[in-house]
Amino acid sequence: MLPDALKLLTLKINQKLKVVDYKFSLKYLDWHDETLLHKIREKLWANPKLISEFVSSSTGSHKLSEGEVSLLESWEKHHVKGKFILMKYTAEYAILMHVKEGGDGKLYAVKGMTTSIAEAMHRKLPVMLEAVLLPFEDKIVYDSFLISQSIGFGDGVTSIFEKEYAEAEKKHGIIESM
């Protein structure tokens, strides 16, 4: 269900906005050129209402199922885009702390759709990331792009993050679904 809806959404956004000059085909969509896909993804999350437009225009052979429509609508309404600090890996998920001005960043338990964050990152924690978090069934996933900042954190900053983590966990808990 998910891959076809996501592929079709990507194609339609590129057709509408002419983000990249590349002829994608739904049947033979080449997911290997991440640079092109990232450009389209940036346009999508700069204007998530494109999802509603896409859903309302899906017809004929590209008609979406009720499940696909529901999933895409949940992405439009409940995605979280921003900077995060990757704080921990557990057996089930990675814990990302949302970086917000003025503090009060929430903690998100994030799973990978196909690859765990631990497998994708291979970096010493904590790590500064840019990501888009999405609801998927009863969990939180990322949209397949994790952009890590090549910043190392010393002991002082790490201890500040750990304090903020403890405060956020006490205040909000660890959010496992949206």
N, CA, C and O of each residue as an XYZ file, in Angstrom:
712
protein
N       0.823     -1.196      0.000
C       0.000      0.000      0.000
C       0.864      1.255      0.000
O       0.708      2.101     -0.881
N       1.736      1.393      0.929
C       2.506      2.622      1.085
C       3.396      2.946     -0.112
O       3.344      4.074     -0.602
N       4.206      2.018     -0.605
C       5.119      2.408     -1.675
C       4.431      2.991     -2.897
O       4.906      3.994     -3.429
N       3.327      2.406     -3.370
C       2.672      2.932     -4.559
C       2.105      4.323     -4.326
O       2.230      5.192     -5.189
N       1.481      4.550     -3.165
C       0.933      5.871     -2.869
C       2.051      6.899     -2.773
O       1.917      8.015     -3.273
N       3.140      6.529     -2.138
C       4.267      7.448     -1.997
C       4.918      7.726     -3.346
O       5.276      8.867     -3.641
N       5.073      6.689     -4.167
C       5.638      6.883     -5.502
C       4.758      7.811     -6.330
O       5.243      8.735     -6.984
N       3.460      7.546     -6.289
C       2.532      8.356     -7.081
C       2.514      9.801     -6.585
O       2.489     10.731     -7.391
N       2.528      9.997     -5.276
C       2.590     11.352     -4.709
C       3.849     12.067     -5.199
O       3.782     13.230     -5.597
N       4.984     11.392     -5.173
C       6.248     11.970     -5.633
C       6.158     12.366     -7.103
O       6.571     13.460     -7.487
N       5.616     11.468     -7.919
C       5.468     11.773     -9.350
C       4.582     12.985     -9.578
O       4.917     13.874    -10.361
N       3.452     13.013     -8.888
C       2.488     14.100     -9.100
C       3.037     15.449     -8.628
O       2.809     16.468     -9.280
N       3.746     15.465     -7.519
C       4.338     16.721     -7.052
C       5.362     17.213     -8.061
O       5.410     18.403     -8.374
N       6.182     16.297     -8.571
C       7.182     16.718     -9.559
C       6.513     17.206    -10.843
O       6.948     18.200    -11.425
N       5.452     16.513    -11.294
C       4.751     16.959    -12.498
C       4.150     18.350    -12.302
O       4.237     19.202    -13.186
N       3.546     18.569    -11.150
C       2.872     19.839    -10.879
C       3.867     20.992    -10.736
O       3.680     22.061    -11.317
N       4.928     20.760     -9.954
C       5.842     21.854     -9.622
C       7.097     21.896    -10.493
O       7.874     22.849    -10.433
N       7.286     20.852    -11.303
C       8.472     20.763    -12.158
C       9.752     21.013    -11.357
O      10.582     21.852    -11.706
N       9.875     20.247    -10.266
C      11.002     20.393     -9.342
C      12.302     19.954    -10.000
O      13.306     20.663     -9.942
N      12.277     18.793    -10.618
C      13.467     18.285    -11.303
C      13.102     17.928    -12.736
O      11.983     17.496    -13.013
N      14.036     18.109    -13.626
C      13.842     17.790    -15.038
C      14.246     16.340    -15.247
O      15.357     16.041    -15.684
N      13.328     15.458    -14.926
C      13.597     14.025    -15.009
C      12.280     13.326    -15.243
O      11.291     13.643    -14.583
N      12.243     12.397    -16.150
C      11.017     11.669    -16.481
C      10.919     10.419    -15.601
O      11.492      9.375    -15.915
N      10.186     10.546    -14.501
C       9.922      9.382    -13.654
C       8.785      8.587    -14.266
O       7.891      9.145    -14.903
N       8.827      7.299    -14.070
C       7.745      6.421    -14.482
C       7.302      5.650    -13.250
O       8.134      5.131    -12.506
N       5.979      5.572    -13.028
C       5.480      4.843    -11.859
C       5.900      3.383    -11.912
O       6.254      2.789    -10.894
N       5.857      2.809    -13.110
C       6.204      1.401    -13.248
C       7.687      1.157    -12.988
O       8.049      0.157    -12.366
N       8.536      2.046    -13.449
C       9.988      1.860    -13.325
C      10.628      2.991    -12.523
O      11.713      3.463    -12.864
N       9.959      3.420    -11.464
C      10.475      4.541    -10.694
C      11.839      4.206    -10.113
O      12.009      3.230     -9.383
N      12.800      5.043    -10.458
C      14.175      4.845     -9.998
C      14.358      5.589     -8.682
O      14.485      6.813     -8.659
N      14.370      4.832     -7.587
C      14.520      5.434     -6.262
C      15.986      5.597     -5.901
O      16.299      5.958     -4.767
N      16.881      5.344     -6.822
C      18.301      5.384     -6.494
C      18.877      6.791     -6.472
O      19.879      7.033     -5.800
N      18.268      7.718     -7.191
C      18.809      9.067     -7.188
C      18.159      9.868     -6.065
O      17.168     10.568     -6.270
N      18.731      9.749     -4.897
C      18.196     10.378     -3.690
C      18.211     11.903     -3.784
O      17.372     12.561     -3.169
N      19.139     12.471     -4.535
C      19.210     13.925     -4.659
C      17.938     14.467     -5.295
O      17.383     15.463     -4.831
N      17.473     13.813     -6.359
C      16.245     14.256     -7.030
C      15.048     14.105     -6.100
O      14.219     15.008     -5.990
N      14.962     12.961     -5.434
C      13.842     12.717     -4.528
C      13.843     13.699     -3.363
O      12.783     14.144     -2.924
N      15.018     14.035     -2.865
C      15.107     14.975     -1.750
C      14.585     16.351     -2.157
O      13.928     17.019     -1.359
N      14.867     16.779     -3.379
C      14.368     18.073     -3.853
C      12.840     18.089     -3.893
O      12.211     19.078     -3.519
N      12.256     16.986     -4.347
C      10.793     16.893     -4.397
C      10.234     16.855     -2.977
O       9.228     17.501     -2.686
N      10.872     16.115     -2.114
C      10.446     15.999     -0.710
C      10.454     17.366     -0.026
O       9.545     17.675      0.744
N      11.466     18.183     -0.297
C      11.535     19.511      0.308
C      10.343     20.371     -0.119
O       9.788     21.113      0.692
N       9.958     20.272     -1.376
C       8.788     21.022     -1.865
C       7.511     20.536     -1.167
O       6.656     21.340     -0.796
N       7.394     19.230     -0.995
C       6.221     18.666     -0.333
C       6.092     19.203      1.093
O       5.030     19.694      1.476
N       7.162     19.114      1.876
C       7.038     19.511      3.284
C       7.071     21.019      3.479
O       6.770     21.500      4.571
N       7.430     21.778      2.447
C       7.285     23.233      2.505
C       5.814     23.618      2.314
O       5.385     24.693      2.732
N       5.048     22.722      1.675
C       3.617     22.959      1.435
C       2.855     21.632      1.536
O       2.490     21.058      0.510
N       2.612     21.139      2.751
C       1.951     19.839      2.914
C       0.535     19.768      2.344
O      -0.001     18.675      2.162
N      -0.079     20.926      2.059
C      -1.419     20.906      1.459
C      -1.400     20.274      0.069
O      -2.453     19.954     -0.484
N      -0.211     20.094     -0.492
C      -0.099     19.376     -1.767
C      -0.666     17.962     -1.643
O      -1.132     17.384     -2.625
N      -0.624     17.415     -0.441
C      -1.173     16.066     -0.230
C      -2.678     16.071     -0.471
O      -3.190     15.186     -1.156
N      -3.399     17.052      0.079
C      -4.858     17.148     -0.134
C      -5.180     17.295     -1.612
O      -6.107     16.665     -2.122
N      -4.410     18.129     -2.294
C      -4.618     18.314     -3.729
C      -4.417     17.004     -4.472
O      -5.187     16.662     -5.370
N      -3.378     16.276     -4.089
C      -3.093     14.991     -4.711
C      -4.223     14.004     -4.453
O      -4.684     13.333     -5.376
N      -4.670     13.911     -3.204
C      -5.733     12.964     -2.839
C      -7.011     13.281     -3.606
O      -7.662     12.376     -4.128
N      -7.373     14.551     -3.678
C      -8.626     14.916     -4.354
C      -8.547     14.718     -5.871
O      -9.580     14.604     -6.531
N      -7.347     14.678     -6.421
C      -7.210     14.517     -7.875
C      -6.939     13.072     -8.304
O      -6.814     12.799     -9.498
N      -6.849     12.151     -7.349
C      -6.541     10.761     -7.729
C      -7.799     10.095     -8.280
O      -8.826     10.003     -7.609
N      -7.682      9.635     -9.528
C      -8.816      9.012    -10.215
C      -8.317      7.912    -11.121
O      -7.114      7.713    -11.289
N      -9.257      7.207    -11.697
C      -8.943      6.208    -12.713
C      -7.992      5.138    -12.223
O      -8.164      4.592    -11.133
N      -6.984      4.838    -13.036
C      -6.038      3.781    -12.693
C      -5.162      4.176    -11.506
O      -4.500      3.328    -10.909
N      -5.161      5.464    -11.164
C      -4.366      5.926    -10.024
C      -5.250      6.281     -8.831
O      -4.875      7.102     -7.995
N      -6.430      5.654     -8.758
C      -7.338      5.886     -7.638
C      -6.737      5.271     -6.384
O      -6.319      4.113     -6.386
N      -6.699      6.058     -5.311
C      -6.144      5.590     -4.051
C      -7.184      4.814     -3.257
O      -8.379      5.099     -3.332
N      -6.723      3.844     -2.507
C      -7.618      3.099     -1.619
C      -7.954      3.967     -0.413
O      -7.299      4.982     -0.178
N      -8.965      3.576      0.350
C      -9.319      4.316      1.568
C      -8.151      4.341      2.539
O      -7.911      5.355      3.195
N      -7.425      3.238      2.636
C      -6.272      3.172      3.531
C      -5.171      4.141      3.113
O      -4.568      4.800      3.961
N      -4.907      4.231      1.810
C      -3.890      5.157      1.316
C      -4.297      6.604      1.556
O      -3.474      7.429      1.954
N      -5.573      6.912      1.312
C      -6.082      8.267      1.545
C      -5.942      8.626      3.017
O      -5.467      9.709      3.357
N      -6.352      7.724      3.878
C      -6.270      7.965      5.325
C      -4.823      8.194      5.769
O      -4.536      9.097      6.555
N      -3.929      7.368      5.256
C      -2.516      7.503      5.603
C      -1.953      8.841      5.144
O      -1.300      9.538      5.920
N      -2.200      9.202      3.894
C      -1.681     10.459      3.357
C      -2.268     11.663      4.093
O      -1.558     12.629      4.369
N      -3.555     11.606      4.409
C      -4.173     12.703      5.159
C      -3.555     12.830      6.549
O      -3.376     13.940      7.050
N      -3.228     11.700      7.173
C      -2.598     11.763      8.496
C      -1.204     12.387      8.387
O      -0.768     13.080      9.306
N      -0.513     12.153      7.295
C       0.808     12.761      7.101
C       0.674     14.276      6.980
O       1.459     15.025      7.560
N      -0.317     14.713      6.232
C      -0.499     16.155      6.059
C      -0.786     16.831      7.400
O      -0.243     17.896      7.694
N      -1.635     16.211      8.203
C      -2.081     16.845      9.446
C      -1.125     16.651     10.618
O      -1.048     17.514     11.493
N      -0.398     15.539     10.655
C       0.321     15.188     11.878
C       1.832     15.030     11.714
O       2.488     14.526     12.625
N       2.396     15.439     10.596
C       3.855     15.321     10.435
C       4.554     16.322     11.366
O       3.989     17.349     11.742
N       5.786     15.990     11.720
C       6.610     16.902     12.515
C       7.919     17.078     11.757
O       8.694     16.133     11.613
N       8.159     18.291     11.275
C       9.373     18.586     10.506
C      10.249     19.490     11.346
O       9.758     20.425     11.980
N      11.532     19.220     11.355
C      12.405     20.111     12.081
C      13.745     19.508     12.406
O      14.181     18.524     11.810
N      14.390     20.140     13.385
C      15.683     19.658     13.871
C      15.449     18.820     15.111
O      14.583     19.109     15.937
N      16.250     17.771     15.214
C      16.137     16.840     16.322
C      17.539     16.480     16.796
O      18.511     16.568     16.046
N      17.617     16.076     18.051
C      18.844     15.490     18.575
C      18.561     14.006     18.752
O      17.681     13.618     19.520
N      19.311     13.187     18.038
C      19.214     11.742     18.208
C      19.928     11.416     19.512
O      21.144     11.561     19.629
N      19.139     10.970     20.497
C      19.666     10.799     21.843
C      19.991      9.352     22.200
O      21.000      9.090     22.854
N      19.141      8.403     21.774
C      19.306      7.007     22.190
C      18.813      6.060     21.118
O      17.955      6.386     20.298
N      19.391      4.873     21.161
C      18.870      3.748     20.397
C      18.335      2.739     21.399
O      18.971      2.478     22.420
N      17.171      2.170     21.112
C      16.684      1.036     21.891
C      16.502     -0.113     20.908
O      16.719      0.051     19.707
N      16.109     -1.260     21.408
C      15.898     -2.407     20.527
C      14.772     -2.144     19.530
O      14.791     -2.676     18.419
N      13.788     -1.326     19.919
C      12.624     -1.108     19.066
C      12.670      0.163     18.225
O      12.108      0.205     17.130
N      13.343      1.207     18.734
C      13.306      2.485     18.036
C      14.466      3.368     18.476
O      15.230      3.028     19.380
N      14.571      4.514     17.807
C      15.520      5.545     18.211
C      14.718      6.660     18.877
O      13.568      6.905     18.512
N      15.319      7.328     19.841
C      14.623      8.421     20.512
C      15.224      9.738     20.036
O      16.416      9.996     20.202
N      14.366     10.561     19.441
C      14.758     11.864     18.926
C      14.116     12.948     19.778
O      12.925     12.887     20.085
N      14.907     13.932     20.154
C      14.413     15.070     20.913
C      14.248     16.246     19.953
O      15.210     16.683     19.320
N      13.025     16.747     19.852
C      12.729     17.861     18.964
C      13.392     19.115     19.509
O      13.241     19.435     20.688
N      14.118     19.819     18.670
C      14.798     21.049     19.063
C      13.874     22.207     18.712
O      13.598     22.471     17.542
N      13.405     22.890     19.747
C      12.517     24.029     19.533
C      13.059     25.220     20.289
O      13.640     25.077     21.365
N      12.865     26.401     19.716
C      13.267     27.619     20.428
C      12.467     27.726     21.709
O      11.262     27.477     21.726
N      13.135     28.092     22.761
C      12.465     28.218     24.045
C      12.340     26.900     24.784
O      11.697     26.835     25.832
N      12.940     25.859     24.256
C      12.917     24.566     24.945
C      11.623     23.811     24.732
O      10.946     23.994     23.720
N      11.281     22.963     25.687
C      10.082     22.135     25.672
C      10.036     21.192     24.477
O       8.956     20.858     23.990
N      11.209     20.760     24.000
C      11.248     19.796     22.914
C      10.695     18.462     23.385
O      10.994     18.012     24.491
N       9.900     17.842     22.553
C       9.313     16.553     22.902
C      10.221     15.425     22.435
O      11.066     15.610     21.560
N      10.033     14.260     23.033
C      10.799     13.068     22.681
C       9.927     12.157     21.829
O       8.782     11.876     22.182
N      10.471     11.701     20.711
C       9.739     10.835     19.798
C      10.464      9.505     19.647
O      11.676      9.467     19.434
N       9.709      8.415     19.759
C      10.224      7.071     19.512
C      10.002      6.788     18.029
O       8.863      6.619     17.594
N      11.091      6.733     17.244
C      10.983      6.678     15.789
C      11.547      5.364     15.257
O      12.662      4.959     15.585
N      10.734      4.715     14.422
C      11.161      3.485     13.761
C      11.425      3.791     12.293
O      10.903      4.761     11.743
N      12.230      2.963     11.679
C      12.426      3.079     10.245
C      11.421      2.198      9.528
O      11.015      1.162     10.053
N      11.016      2.604      8.329
C      10.099      1.763      7.554
C      10.810      0.527      7.031
O      10.283     -0.584      7.089
N      12.006      0.739      6.523
C      12.766     -0.386      5.978
C      14.100     -0.563      6.692
O      14.604     -1.681      6.796
N      14.670      0.525      7.182
C      15.963      0.497      7.859
C      15.847      1.273      9.158
O      15.297      2.373      9.183
N      16.364      0.705     10.233
C      16.323      1.422     11.504
C      17.260      2.624     11.449
O      18.190      2.666     10.643
N      17.005      3.583     12.301
C      17.874      4.760     12.369
C      19.272      4.343     12.798
O      20.260      4.893     12.310
N      19.367      3.382     13.701
C      20.682      2.900     14.150
C      21.490      2.382     12.971
O      22.687      2.651     12.871
N      20.837      1.629     12.066
C      21.546      1.110     10.885
C      21.891      2.222      9.904
O      22.924      2.163      9.238
N      21.032      3.237      9.810
C      21.249      4.322      8.850
C      22.320      5.307      9.313
O      23.015      5.889      8.479
N      22.466      5.506     10.616
C      23.336      6.572     11.110
C      24.790      6.166     11.350
O      25.692      6.808     10.814
N      25.035      5.152     12.114
C      26.412      4.741     12.449
C      27.240      5.913     12.987
O      28.369      6.125     12.545
N      26.694      6.661     13.922
C      27.403      7.807     14.487
C      27.337      7.760     16.007
O      26.406      7.204     16.591
N      28.343      8.354     16.629
C      28.363      8.487     18.084
C      27.281      9.482     18.493
O      27.136     10.537     17.876
N      26.533      9.148     19.522
C      25.447     10.004     19.996
C      25.965     11.035     20.985
O      26.963     10.792     21.665
N      25.320     12.154     21.074
C      24.146     12.628     20.340
C      24.509     13.144     18.945
O      25.651     13.514     18.671
N      23.486     13.155     18.068
C      23.654     13.611     16.689
C      22.531     14.598     16.363
O      21.365     14.339     16.661
N      22.884     15.721     15.756
C      21.889     16.694     15.295
C      21.392     16.256     13.924
O      22.183     15.981     13.021
N      20.052     16.193     13.778
C      19.426     15.751     12.532
C      18.359     16.731     12.079
O      17.778     17.462     12.881
N      18.117     16.730     10.788
C      16.905     17.317     10.233
C      16.091     16.148      9.720
O      16.621     15.260      9.052
N      14.801     16.146     10.033
C      13.962     15.015      9.641
C      12.503     15.438      9.565
O      12.110     16.496     10.057
N      11.715     14.575      8.930
C      10.264     14.702      8.943
C       9.737     13.404      9.536
O       9.972     12.319      9.003
N       9.018     13.534     10.652
C       8.427     12.382     11.326
C       6.977     12.251     10.879
O       6.257     13.240     10.745
N       6.564     11.000     10.650
C       5.232     10.731     10.118
C       4.529      9.648     10.930
O       5.174      8.718     11.415
N       3.208      9.764     11.081
C       2.468      8.658     11.678
C       2.353      7.520     10.657
O       2.146      7.761      9.467
N       2.486      6.301     11.128
C       2.288      5.139     10.265
C       1.762      4.022     11.146
O       2.467      3.499     12.010
N       0.494      3.664     10.906
C      -0.204      2.707     11.756
C      -0.114      3.201     13.201
O      -0.550      4.317     13.480
N       0.423      2.428     14.109
C       0.467      2.856     15.510
C       1.876      3.265     15.944
O       2.215      3.192     17.125
N       2.691      3.695     14.980
C       4.060      4.081     15.315
C       4.437      5.369     14.588
O       3.661      5.923     13.810
N       5.645      5.819     14.868
C       6.194      7.006     14.203
C       7.376      6.548     13.356
O       8.240      5.807     13.823
N       7.400      7.000     12.105
C       8.495      6.686     11.193
C       9.054      8.004     10.663
O       8.481      9.068     10.897
N      10.160      7.928      9.958
C      10.681      9.113      9.279
C      10.500      8.907      7.787
O      10.330      7.774      7.335
N      10.533      9.976      7.021
C      10.166      9.906      5.603
C      11.285      9.404      4.688
O      11.263      9.655      3.483
N      12.234      8.716      5.241
C      13.366      8.078      4.550
C      14.570      8.984      4.374
O      15.604      8.538      3.875
N      14.464     10.255      4.773
C      15.610     11.156      4.708
C      15.971     11.619      6.112
O      15.142     12.195      6.817
N      17.195     11.368      6.509
C      17.766     11.896      7.748
C      18.992     12.689      7.348
O      19.944     12.134      6.799
N      18.975     13.966      7.617
C      20.108     14.806      7.255
C      20.856     15.115      8.541
O      20.373     15.856      9.397
N      22.038     14.537      8.663
C      22.798     14.744      9.892
C      23.739     15.926      9.727
O      24.291     16.163      8.653
N      23.903     16.650     10.801
C      24.828     17.773     10.834
C      26.180     17.242     11.283
O      26.246     16.442     12.216
N      27.234     17.658     10.653
C      28.556     17.174     11.055
C      29.103     18.054     12.178
O      30.101     18.758     12.029
N      28.404     17.979     13.300
C      28.772     18.722     14.495
C      29.041     17.701     15.592
O      28.228     16.806     15.827
N      30.165     17.833     16.255
C      30.433     16.987     17.410
C      30.071     17.745     18.669
O      30.230     18.964     18.724
N      29.589     17.049     19.675
C      29.196     17.683     20.923
C      30.116     17.228     22.035
O      30.350     16.032     22.211
N      30.636     18.188     22.785
C      31.489     17.881     23.927
C      30.666     17.468     25.134
O      29.436     17.436     25.087
N      31.365     17.153     26.215
C      30.711     16.680     27.429
C      29.729     17.696     28.003
O      28.668     17.317     28.498
N      30.069     18.983     27.942
C      29.199     20.019     28.499
C      27.862     20.089     27.781
O      26.812     20.110     28.423
N      27.892     20.126     26.464
C      26.661     20.191     25.678
C      25.882     18.891     25.825
O      24.657     18.908     25.940
N      26.585     17.770     25.820
C      25.918     16.478     25.985
C      25.174     16.426     27.314
O      24.058     15.909     27.371
N      25.765     16.949     28.375
C      25.079     16.928     29.675
C      23.855     17.853     29.659
O      22.856     17.560     30.317
N      23.920     18.963     28.917
C      22.744     19.831     28.771
C      21.629     19.073     28.051
O      20.473     19.116     28.472
N      21.978     18.380     26.968
C      20.982     17.568     26.244
C      20.365     16.519     27.160
O      19.151     16.311     27.145
N      21.196     15.862     27.951
C      20.687     14.828     28.856
C      19.730     15.418     29.888
O      18.734     14.785     30.240
N      20.018     16.615     30.374
C      19.125     17.286     31.324
C      17.796     17.626     30.635
O      16.726     17.389     31.197
N      17.866     18.181     29.417
C      16.657     18.510     28.661
C      15.848     17.251     28.355
O      14.618     17.268     28.391
N      16.549     16.165     28.056
C      15.902     14.880     27.783
C      15.112     14.438     29.018
O      13.940     14.076     28.913
N      15.755     14.468     30.181
C      15.097     14.041     31.423
C      13.871     14.912     31.721
O      12.835     14.400     32.147
N      13.989     16.232     31.497
C      12.862     17.134     31.724
C      11.717     16.854     30.748
O      10.550     16.841     31.141
N      12.054     16.633     29.486
C      11.025     16.347     28.475
C      10.346     15.016     28.756
O       9.133     14.885     28.592
N      11.126     14.029     29.177
C      10.545     12.719     29.486
C       9.593     12.829     30.677
O       8.528     12.211     30.680
N       9.966     13.598     31.668
C       9.122     13.793     32.852
C       7.835     14.532     32.475
O       6.751     14.186     32.944
N       7.970     15.544     31.631
C       6.821     16.383     31.275
C       5.881     15.724     30.263
O       4.662     15.765     30.434
N       6.445     15.111     29.202
C       5.628     14.592     28.093
C       5.702     13.073     27.929
O       4.859     12.485     27.251
N       6.700     12.434     28.540
C       6.949     11.019     28.253
C       7.618     10.891     26.894
O       8.037     11.881     26.295
N       7.708      9.676     26.428
C       8.262      9.423     25.088
C       7.070      9.120     24.177
O       6.325      8.167     24.404
N       6.911      9.931     23.164
C       5.757      9.820     22.260
C       6.031      8.687     21.261
O       7.004      8.729     20.508
N       5.163      7.684     21.271
C       5.343      6.519     20.404
C       4.374      6.492     19.230
O       4.563      5.707     18.301
N       3.344      7.329     19.248
C       2.426      7.422     18.106
C       1.851      8.825     18.069
O       1.802      9.516     19.086
N       1.413      9.243     16.874
C       0.857     10.602     16.720
C      -0.643     10.512     16.521
O      -1.308     11.538     16.372
